[in-house]
Amino acid sequence: MNRRKKGLLFILVAIMVLSFTLTGCGKNKSDKKAGGDKEGGTLTIALSSTPKNLDPVKYTGVYEGNIIRSIGDTLVFYDKELKEVIPGLATEWEISKDLKEYKFTLRDDVYFQKGKYQDGRKMTAEDVKYSLERSEKESAMGRLRMLDHVEVVSDNEIIAYLKEPNAAFLTVLTDSGNIIVPKEEVEGWGDEFGLHLVGTGSYAFKEWRKDDCVILEKNEKYWGSKPNLDQVVFKFISDTNMRANALRTGEIDVATDLQGESIEAIKKDEKLEIREKPGMKVSFVSMNLKNGPTKDKKVREAILSAIDVDALVKGLYSWDEAERAYLPLPPGSWGYDKSIEELVPKYDPAKAKKLLAEAGYPNGGFELNIYITDDPMRVKMATIIQSDLKENLNIDLKINTAEWGTFSDVASKGKADLYGMSWAWYPDPDFFLYQMFHSAQIGSLGNGQGFENAKVDELLNRAVSETGNQEERAKLYQEALKIIAEEYPRLDYSNEKVIYGMNKKVKDFVLFGDNQIFINHPEFNVYKEK
């Protein structure tokens, strides 16, 4: 090939590459924008699942929450160590001695992003009242279940009145499901508000490319520190190896939820780094407590005794991505009690067969359906359990995979014999135990299994209503945890670490143990080196 042909070929390839870059959800030409040392550019983050809806009252997964919290703000935030609640849209607050009244002083320099139905107007106390009361009435996860109503005291003061005392209310308010939104946009868009979210956050919604990505752009009128980035792109890549490859090729800057060999591949690339942190996360398989064979406690104990959890964890996490779990609380929660681990059935196929026979199934012979997302690790987990149940109990486990929206609908409505997922939240046990085991949550994603126990309800209620003292609350949660463990409602198999891969040019990116993503937080502001 002569020099002229080679030159033409090079130009053609360069044009093709540039064309792909500018039309996809990867890098953006604004990466080359001139400005301050920290300003400009696009940050592209790969999420491990596709969000269903960005309406804060409808979201059910961390994938949605991580986009929502860049678009909107809450009254208060957790600090970056998940230890203390710090100011957000509220600058200060007072709590009554009976834990039923929370008075907040609001910032007076907050504006909504421009939308179709309002032109970027100032946020008022009425907006806080509207948003919180909307969450109380409509939240798919019952996030503000304790709220009675909100009173507007003045333009920058509100009082939240609770139905009953609740020591976890401030923590509840940090959740992205409780961001403040403008009534005009909610009512104007109706059911489509979740596709056109407007909030007060540092990055405004720009575009949602179905099954590909969500694009956010800098909010120039943000009340907090000025956002460093021009754009933030959340790209959807379900396969962990594909996320790692996208990071290595430069298509993305941050790869979330990494597992397996992809971790080592990233470690070998000098332009990249692996960041990890112990996670506030439990991966589990819940069993239907209302219908089917698993309604019987002996069947549930038999199933737990038939699964070799140590082998399961070793098979899933050969690169030290997780520790074995025993309980529905992560060890990092202040309500954890290691002594309760002894109540979890040990691997014992002979005992499992005996229990199943006592339940009326001497030869197994029945089929169960397990529902999971289409994440490869979930599929691998279900396949290992499928093998154990067939070999040890002659139970046929049918594996059903679905994208997050379909999965969450099936799981929350009690349509699954078994369903497998993970739960990550704050250190407060209320966000694990109440959401997943209180009877008031039956029908939500947390308690799709249908767990119902009057004593557990009582203990969980007392844990937030009787005292704000953490040690006293912990004792109540531990008592509830013991009862839950003795009912054998589910298999808790791993506490996964939060493991991200990222380009070394990404700076001030903080990993949170609950797997939340903040781009601009009161304590840090992510940027990219040029």
C-alpha positions as CSV (number, residue, x, y, z in Angstrom):
1,M,0.0,0.0,0.0
2,N,1.5,3.4,-1.0
3,R,1.8,6.4,1.3
4,R,-1.1,8.2,-0.2
5,K,-3.5,5.3,0.3
6,K,-2.2,4.7,3.8
7,G,-2.8,8.4,4.6
8,L,-6.4,8.3,3.3
9,L,-7.0,5.1,5.3
10,F,-5.8,6.7,8.5
11,I,-8.0,9.8,7.9
12,L,-11.0,7.6,7.3
13,V,-10.5,5.6,10.5
14,A,-10.0,8.8,12.5
15,I,-13.3,10.2,11.1
16,M,-15.1,7.0,12.0
17,V,-13.8,7.0,15.6
18,L,-14.6,10.7,16.0
19,S,-18.1,10.1,14.7
20,F,-18.8,7.3,17.1
21,T,-17.4,9.4,20.0
22,L,-19.7,12.3,19.4
23,T,-22.9,10.3,18.8
24,G,-22.7,7.9,21.7
25,C,-23.1,8.3,25.4
26,G,-19.3,8.1,26.0
27,K,-16.9,11.0,25.8
28,N,-18.0,14.4,24.8
29,K,-16.1,17.1,23.0
30,S,-16.5,19.3,26.0
31,D,-13.7,17.3,27.6
32,K,-11.3,19.6,25.8
33,K,-12.9,22.8,27.0
34,A,-10.6,25.4,28.4
35,G,-11.2,26.7,31.9
36,G,-9.9,26.5,35.4
37,D,-7.7,23.6,36.6
38,K,-10.8,21.7,37.9
39,E,-13.5,23.0,35.5
40,G,-14.9,21.4,32.4
41,G,-15.2,18.0,30.8
42,T,-17.6,15.1,30.9
43,L,-17.5,12.3,33.5
44,T,-19.0,9.1,32.3
45,I,-20.0,6.5,34.9
46,A,-21.1,3.0,34.1
47,L,-24.0,1.6,36.2
48,S,-24.6,-2.2,36.4
49,S,-28.3,-2.0,35.7
50,T,-30.8,0.1,33.7
51,P,-33.0,2.5,35.8
52,K,-36.7,2.3,35.4
53,N,-37.9,5.7,36.6
54,L,-36.3,8.8,38.1
55,D,-39.4,10.0,39.9
56,P,-38.1,10.1,43.5
57,V,-41.4,8.6,44.9
58,K,-41.2,5.7,42.4
59,Y,-37.6,4.7,42.4
60,T,-36.7,1.3,43.9
61,G,-33.1,0.7,43.0
62,V,-29.7,2.2,43.8
63,Y,-29.2,2.7,40.0
64,E,-32.0,5.2,40.0
65,G,-31.1,6.8,43.3
66,N,-27.6,7.5,42.1
67,I,-28.9,9.6,39.2
68,I,-31.6,11.3,41.2
69,R,-29.2,12.6,43.9
70,S,-27.2,14.6,41.3
71,I,-30.4,16.2,40.0
72,G,-32.0,16.9,43.3
73,D,-31.1,17.7,46.9
74,T,-32.4,16.7,50.3
75,L,-32.9,18.8,53.4
76,V,-29.9,17.0,55.0
77,F,-27.1,14.8,53.9
78,Y,-24.9,12.1,55.5
79,D,-21.3,13.0,55.7
80,K,-18.8,11.0,53.6
81,E,-18.2,8.5,56.4
82,L,-21.9,7.8,56.9
83,K,-21.6,8.8,60.5
84,E,-23.2,12.2,61.0
85,V,-26.1,14.1,59.4
86,I,-25.0,17.5,58.0
87,P,-26.9,20.4,56.5
88,G,-28.3,20.4,52.9
89,L,-31.2,22.5,51.9
90,A,-31.8,23.0,55.6
91,T,-29.1,24.9,57.4
92,E,-30.2,23.8,60.9
93,W,-32.9,21.9,62.8
94,E,-34.4,21.4,66.2
95,I,-35.9,18.1,67.5
96,S,-38.6,18.0,70.2
97,K,-37.9,15.8,73.2
98,D,-40.7,13.4,72.3
99,L,-39.1,12.9,68.8
100,K,-42.4,13.9,67.1
101,E,-41.6,17.4,65.8
102,Y,-38.6,18.4,63.6
103,K,-38.2,22.1,62.9
104,F,-36.0,23.1,59.9
105,T,-34.5,26.4,58.8
106,L,-34.2,26.5,55.0
107,R,-31.6,28.1,52.8
108,D,-32.9,31.2,51.0
109,D,-30.7,31.0,47.9
110,V,-31.9,27.8,46.3
111,Y,-33.4,27.7,42.8
112,F,-35.0,24.9,40.8
113,Q,-33.5,24.0,37.4
114,K,-35.4,25.2,34.4
115,G,-38.2,22.9,33.3
116,K,-41.2,22.9,30.9
117,Y,-43.6,24.2,33.5
118,Q,-41.5,26.7,35.5
119,D,-38.5,28.8,34.5
120,G,-36.1,28.1,37.3
121,R,-37.9,29.8,40.2
122,K,-36.8,30.1,43.8
123,M,-37.5,27.1,46.1
124,T,-39.8,27.9,49.0
125,A,-41.0,26.3,52.2
126,E,-44.2,25.3,50.3
127,D,-42.1,23.2,48.0
128,V,-40.6,21.3,50.9
129,K,-44.1,20.7,52.3
130,Y,-45.3,19.5,48.9
131,S,-42.4,17.2,48.3
132,L,-42.3,15.6,51.7
133,E,-46.0,15.1,51.9
134,R,-46.0,13.6,48.4
135,S,-43.3,11.2,49.4
136,E,-45.4,10.2,52.5
137,K,-48.4,9.4,50.3
138,E,-46.8,8.0,47.2
139,S,-43.4,6.5,47.9
140,A,-43.0,3.0,46.5
141,M,-40.8,2.1,49.4
142,G,-42.7,3.9,52.2
143,R,-39.7,6.1,52.8
144,L,-41.6,8.7,54.8
145,R,-44.1,6.4,56.5
146,M,-43.7,8.2,59.8
147,L,-44.6,11.7,58.5
148,D,-48.1,13.1,59.4
149,H,-47.8,16.5,57.8
150,V,-45.6,19.5,57.3
151,E,-46.4,23.0,58.5
152,V,-45.0,26.1,56.8
153,V,-44.0,28.5,59.5
154,S,-42.4,31.1,57.3
155,D,-40.7,31.5,53.9
156,N,-37.7,29.6,55.2
157,E,-39.0,27.6,58.2
158,I,-41.0,24.4,58.3
159,I,-42.0,21.9,61.0
160,A,-42.4,18.2,60.2
161,Y,-44.9,16.5,62.5
162,L,-44.6,12.8,62.8
163,K,-47.5,10.3,63.4
164,E,-45.4,8.8,66.2
165,P,-41.9,9.4,67.6
166,N,-39.1,8.4,65.2
167,A,-35.4,8.6,66.0
168,A,-34.4,7.7,62.4
169,F,-36.3,10.6,60.7
170,L,-33.2,12.7,59.9
171,T,-31.6,9.6,58.3
172,V,-34.8,9.0,56.3
173,L,-34.5,12.6,55.0
174,T,-31.1,11.9,53.5
175,D,-32.5,9.4,51.0
176,S,-32.7,10.5,47.4
177,G,-36.4,9.5,47.4
178,N,-37.0,12.6,49.5
179,I,-35.4,15.3,47.3
180,I,-37.4,18.6,46.9
181,V,-39.2,19.0,43.6
182,P,-41.4,21.7,42.1
183,K,-45.1,21.0,42.0
184,E,-45.6,22.5,38.6
185,E,-43.3,20.0,37.0
186,V,-44.7,17.0,38.8
187,E,-48.3,17.9,37.9
188,G,-47.4,19.1,34.4
189,W,-45.6,15.9,33.4
190,G,-47.9,13.6,35.3
191,D,-46.8,10.0,35.0
192,E,-43.9,11.1,32.8
193,F,-42.2,13.3,35.5
194,G,-39.8,10.4,36.1
195,L,-38.5,10.9,32.6
196,H,-38.1,14.7,33.0
197,L,-36.9,15.1,36.6
198,V,-36.4,18.6,37.8
199,G,-34.8,19.4,41.2
200,T,-32.3,21.8,42.9
201,G,-29.2,19.7,42.3
202,S,-25.8,20.6,40.9
203,Y,-26.5,18.8,37.6
204,A,-29.7,19.1,35.6
205,F,-31.4,16.4,33.5
206,K,-30.7,16.8,29.8
207,E,-31.6,13.6,28.0
208,W,-32.4,9.9,28.6
209,R,-31.4,7.6,25.8
210,K,-33.4,4.4,26.3
211,D,-31.3,1.4,27.4
212,D,-28.1,3.4,26.9
213,C,-27.6,6.3,29.2
214,V,-28.9,9.4,31.0
215,I,-27.1,12.7,30.4
216,L,-26.9,15.5,32.9
217,E,-25.5,19.0,32.5
218,K,-24.0,21.6,34.9
219,N,-26.5,23.7,36.9
220,E,-25.0,27.2,36.7
221,K,-27.3,28.4,39.5
222,Y,-26.5,25.7,42.0
223,W,-26.7,27.0,45.6
224,G,-23.6,25.0,46.8
225,S,-20.1,24.9,45.5
226,K,-20.0,25.4,41.7
227,P,-20.0,22.1,39.8
228,N,-16.7,21.3,38.2
229,L,-17.9,19.2,35.3
230,D,-19.8,20.3,32.3
231,Q,-21.7,17.0,32.0
232,V,-22.2,13.8,33.8
233,V,-23.2,10.7,31.9
234,F,-24.6,7.6,33.6
235,K,-24.2,4.7,31.1
236,F,-25.9,1.4,31.5
237,I,-23.6,-1.7,31.1
238,S,-24.9,-4.8,32.9
239,D,-21.9,-7.1,32.3
240,T,-19.0,-6.5,34.7
241,N,-16.3,-7.5,32.0
242,M,-17.9,-5.1,29.5
243,R,-17.8,-2.3,32.2
244,A,-14.1,-3.0,32.7
245,N,-13.4,-3.1,29.0
246,A,-15.2,0.2,28.5
247,L,-13.0,1.7,31.3
248,R,-9.8,0.4,29.7
249,T,-10.7,1.7,26.2
250,G,-11.6,5.2,27.6
251,E,-15.3,5.0,26.8
252,I,-16.1,5.5,30.5
253,D,-14.3,7.1,33.4
254,V,-15.8,5.1,36.3
255,A,-16.9,1.5,36.3
256,T,-19.1,0.6,39.3
257,D,-19.9,-2.8,40.9
258,L,-16.8,-4.6,39.6
259,Q,-16.2,-8.3,40.2
260,G,-14.1,-11.2,39.1
261,E,-11.1,-11.1,36.7
262,S,-12.0,-7.6,35.5
263,I,-10.6,-6.3,38.8
264,E,-7.1,-7.7,38.0
265,A,-7.2,-6.4,34.5
266,I,-7.8,-2.9,35.7
267,K,-5.1,-3.2,38.3
268,K,-2.6,-3.9,35.5
269,D,-3.4,-0.8,33.6
270,E,-1.2,2.1,34.8
271,K,-3.8,4.7,33.7
272,L,-6.5,3.1,36.0
273,E,-7.0,2.3,39.6
274,I,-9.2,0.1,41.7
275,R,-11.0,1.7,44.7
276,E,-12.8,-0.4,47.3
277,K,-14.5,-0.1,50.6
278,P,-16.4,-2.4,53.0
279,G,-20.0,-2.2,51.9
280,M,-23.2,-1.6,53.9
281,K,-24.7,-4.3,51.7
282,V,-26.3,-7.7,52.1
283,S,-27.0,-10.1,49.1
284,F,-29.7,-12.6,49.7
285,V,-32.4,-14.9,48.4
286,S,-35.9,-14.4,49.9
287,M,-38.5,-17.1,50.1
288,N,-42.2,-16.6,49.7
289,L,-43.8,-16.9,53.2
290,K,-47.4,-16.6,52.1
291,N,-47.7,-19.1,49.2
292,G,-46.3,-22.3,47.9
293,P,-44.1,-24.9,49.6
294,T,-41.9,-22.3,51.2
295,K,-44.8,-21.1,53.3
296,D,-43.9,-24.0,55.6
297,K,-41.1,-23.2,58.0
298,K,-39.6,-26.7,57.8
299,V,-39.3,-26.4,54.0
300,R,-37.5,-23.1,54.4
301,E,-35.1,-24.7,57.0
302,A,-34.6,-27.6,54.6
303,I,-33.7,-25.3,51.8
304,L,-31.2,-23.4,53.9
305,S,-29.6,-26.6,55.1
306,A,-29.3,-27.9,51.6
307,I,-27.2,-25.0,50.3
308,D,-23.5,-25.0,50.8
309,V,-23.1,-21.2,51.4
310,D,-19.4,-21.3,51.9
311,A,-18.9,-23.0,48.6
312,L,-21.4,-20.6,47.0
313,V,-19.5,-17.6,48.2
314,K,-16.2,-19.1,47.1
315,G,-17.6,-19.8,43.7
316,L,-19.0,-16.4,43.3
317,Y,-16.2,-14.2,44.7
318,S,-12.9,-15.8,43.8
319,W,-11.2,-12.4,43.8
320,D,-12.1,-11.5,47.4
321,E,-15.0,-9.2,46.5
322,A,-17.1,-10.2,49.5
323,E,-17.3,-11.9,52.8
324,R,-19.8,-14.6,53.7
325,A,-23.0,-13.2,55.2
326,Y,-25.2,-14.7,57.9
327,L,-27.8,-12.1,58.8
328,P,-30.0,-9.5,57.1
329,L,-27.8,-6.7,58.5
330,P,-24.3,-5.9,57.3
331,P,-21.6,-6.3,60.0
332,G,-20.9,-2.5,59.7
333,S,-24.3,-1.6,61.1
334,W,-24.3,-0.7,64.8
335,G,-27.3,-3.1,65.3
336,Y,-25.3,-6.2,64.3
337,D,-25.0,-9.1,66.8
338,K,-22.5,-11.7,65.9
339,S,-23.9,-14.2,68.4
340,I,-27.1,-14.6,66.3
341,E,-25.1,-16.1,63.5
342,E,-25.3,-19.4,65.4
343,L,-29.0,-19.6,64.6
344,V,-28.4,-19.8,60.9
345,P,-28.8,-23.4,59.6
346,K,-25.5,-25.0,58.7
347,Y,-24.9,-27.0,55.6
348,D,-26.3,-30.5,56.3
349,P,-27.9,-32.4,53.3
350,A,-29.0,-35.3,55.6
351,K,-30.9,-33.0,57.9
352,A,-32.3,-31.1,54.9
353,K,-33.8,-34.3,53.5
354,K,-35.3,-35.2,56.9
355,L,-36.9,-31.8,57.3
356,L,-38.4,-31.9,53.8
357,A,-39.9,-35.4,54.5
358,E,-41.4,-34.1,57.8
359,A,-43.0,-31.3,55.8
360,G,-44.7,-33.8,53.5
361,Y,-42.2,-33.9,50.6
362,P,-40.2,-37.2,51.2
363,N,-38.8,-37.2,47.7
364,G,-38.8,-33.5,46.9
365,G,-40.2,-33.6,43.4
366,F,-41.6,-30.1,43.2
367,E,-40.6,-27.0,41.2
368,L,-39.8,-23.5,42.5
369,N,-39.3,-20.3,40.5
370,I,-36.5,-17.9,41.4
371,Y,-36.5,-14.4,40.0
372,I,-33.3,-12.4,39.6
373,T,-32.1,-9.5,37.5
374,D,-30.0,-10.2,34.4
375,D,-26.8,-9.5,36.1
376,P,-24.3,-12.4,35.3
377,M,-23.4,-12.7,39.0
378,R,-27.0,-13.2,40.0
379,V,-27.4,-15.8,37.3
380,K,-24.3,-17.6,38.5
381,M,-25.6,-17.5,42.1
382,A,-29.0,-18.9,41.1
383,T,-27.3,-21.7,39.0
384,I,-25.2,-22.8,42.0
385,I,-28.3,-22.9,44.3
386,Q,-30.2,-24.7,41.5
387,S,-27.6,-27.5,41.6
388,D,-27.6,-27.8,45.4
389,L,-31.4,-28.1,45.6
390,K,-31.6,-30.6,42.8
391,E,-28.8,-32.8,44.2
392,N,-29.7,-32.6,47.9
393,L,-33.5,-32.3,47.8
394,N,-34.7,-33.2,44.3
395,I,-36.2,-29.7,44.0
396,D,-36.3,-28.2,40.5
397,L,-35.4,-24.6,40.6
398,K,-36.4,-22.6,37.5
399,I,-34.3,-19.5,36.9
400,N,-36.2,-16.4,35.6
401,T,-34.2,-13.3,34.7
402,A,-35.5,-9.8,34.0
403,E,-34.4,-6.2,33.8
404,W,-34.7,-4.2,37.1
405,G,-38.1,-2.8,36.5
406,T,-39.8,-6.1,35.8
407,F,-37.9,-7.9,38.5
408,S,-38.8,-5.3,41.2
409,D,-42.5,-5.5,40.2
410,V,-42.6,-9.3,40.5
411,A,-40.5,-9.4,43.7
412,S,-42.5,-6.6,45.5
413,K,-45.9,-8.1,44.8
414,G,-45.1,-11.5,46.2
415,K,-45.3,-13.3,42.8
416,A,-42.0,-15.1,43.2
417,D,-41.3,-18.4,45.1
418,L,-37.8,-17.0,45.6
419,Y,-36.1,-13.8,44.5
420,G,-32.5,-12.8,44.8
421,M,-31.1,-9.3,45.2
422,S,-28.9,-7.0,47.3
423,W,-29.9,-4.4,49.8
424,A,-27.5,-1.5,50.6
425,W,-28.4,1.4,52.8
426,Y,-27.3,3.4,55.8
427,P,-25.8,2.1,59.1
428,D,-29.1,2.6,60.9
429,P,-30.7,-0.9,61.3
430,D,-34.2,0.6,60.6
431,F,-33.3,0.9,56.9
432,F,-32.7,-2.9,56.7
433,L,-35.0,-4.5,59.3
434,Y,-38.1,-2.3,59.1
435,Q,-38.1,-2.1,55.3
436,M,-37.6,-5.9,54.9
437,F,-39.4,-7.4,57.9
438,H,-42.1,-5.1,59.2
439,S,-45.6,-6.2,58.2
440,A,-46.4,-2.6,57.1
441,Q,-43.9,-3.1,54.2
442,I,-45.6,-6.2,52.8
443,G,-46.1,-5.5,49.1
444,S,-43.1,-3.3,48.8
445,L,-39.8,-4.4,47.3
446,G,-38.2,-4.8,50.8
447,N,-40.8,-7.2,52.2
448,G,-42.0,-8.9,49.0
449,Q,-41.5,-12.2,50.8
450,G,-44.4,-11.4,53.1
451,F,-42.7,-11.6,56.5
452,E,-45.2,-10.9,59.3
453,N,-44.5,-11.2,63.0
454,A,-46.3,-9.1,65.6
455,K,-43.4,-9.2,68.1
456,V,-41.0,-8.1,65.4
457,D,-43.3,-5.3,64.5
458,E,-43.5,-4.2,68.1
459,L,-39.7,-4.2,68.5
460,L,-39.0,-2.3,65.3
461,N,-41.6,0.3,66.3
462,R,-40.1,0.7,69.7
463,A,-36.6,1.0,68.3
464,V,-37.5,4.3,66.7
465,S,-40.2,5.6,69.1
466,E,-38.9,5.1,72.6
467,T,-35.4,6.6,72.6
468,G,-32.8,8.3,70.5
469,N,-30.0,6.5,72.3
470,Q,-28.1,4.3,69.9
471,E,-27.2,1.6,72.4
472,E,-30.8,1.2,73.6
473,R,-32.0,1.1,70.0
474,A,-29.4,-1.5,69.2
475,K,-30.7,-3.9,71.9
476,L,-34.2,-3.7,70.4
477,Y,-33.0,-4.4,66.9
478,Q,-30.9,-7.4,68.1
479,E,-33.9,-8.9,69.8
480,A,-35.9,-8.5,66.6
481,L,-33.0,-9.9,64.6
482,K,-33.0,-13.1,66.7
483,I,-36.7,-13.7,66.1
484,I,-36.2,-13.1,62.3
485,A,-33.3,-15.5,62.2
486,E,-35.4,-18.3,63.9
487,E,-38.1,-18.0,61.2
488,Y,-35.6,-18.9,58.3
489,P,-37.2,-16.4,55.9
490,R,-34.3,-16.1,53.5
491,L,-30.7,-17.0,52.6
492,D,-28.2,-14.2,53.4
493,Y,-25.1,-15.2,51.6
494,S,-22.7,-12.3,51.1
495,N,-21.6,-8.9,52.2
496,E,-20.1,-7.4,49.1
497,K,-17.5,-4.7,49.1
498,V,-18.0,-1.5,47.1
499,I,-15.5,-1.9,44.3
500,Y,-15.1,0.7,41.5
501,G,-12.5,1.0,38.8
502,M,-11.7,4.5,37.6
503,N,-9.4,6.6,35.4
504,K,-6.7,8.2,37.6
505,K,-7.7,11.6,36.1
506,V,-10.9,11.4,38.1
507,K,-10.3,13.3,41.4
508,D,-12.2,13.8,44.6
509,F,-14.5,10.8,43.9
510,V,-15.5,9.4,47.3
511,L,-16.8,5.8,47.7
512,F,-19.7,5.4,50.0
513,G,-20.3,2.2,51.9
514,D,-24.0,2.2,50.9
515,N,-23.0,2.3,47.2
516,Q,-24.4,5.8,46.7
517,I,-22.7,8.1,44.2
518,F,-22.3,11.9,44.8
519,I,-20.7,14.1,42.2
520,N,-21.0,17.3,44.2
521,H,-21.3,16.9,47.9
522,P,-20.9,19.5,50.7
523,E,-17.5,17.8,51.5
524,F,-16.2,17.2,48.0
525,N,-16.6,18.1,44.3
526,V,-15.6,15.7,41.7
527,Y,-13.4,16.9,38.8
528,K,-11.2,15.5,36.0
529,E,-7.6,16.4,35.4
530,K,-7.1,17.7,31.8
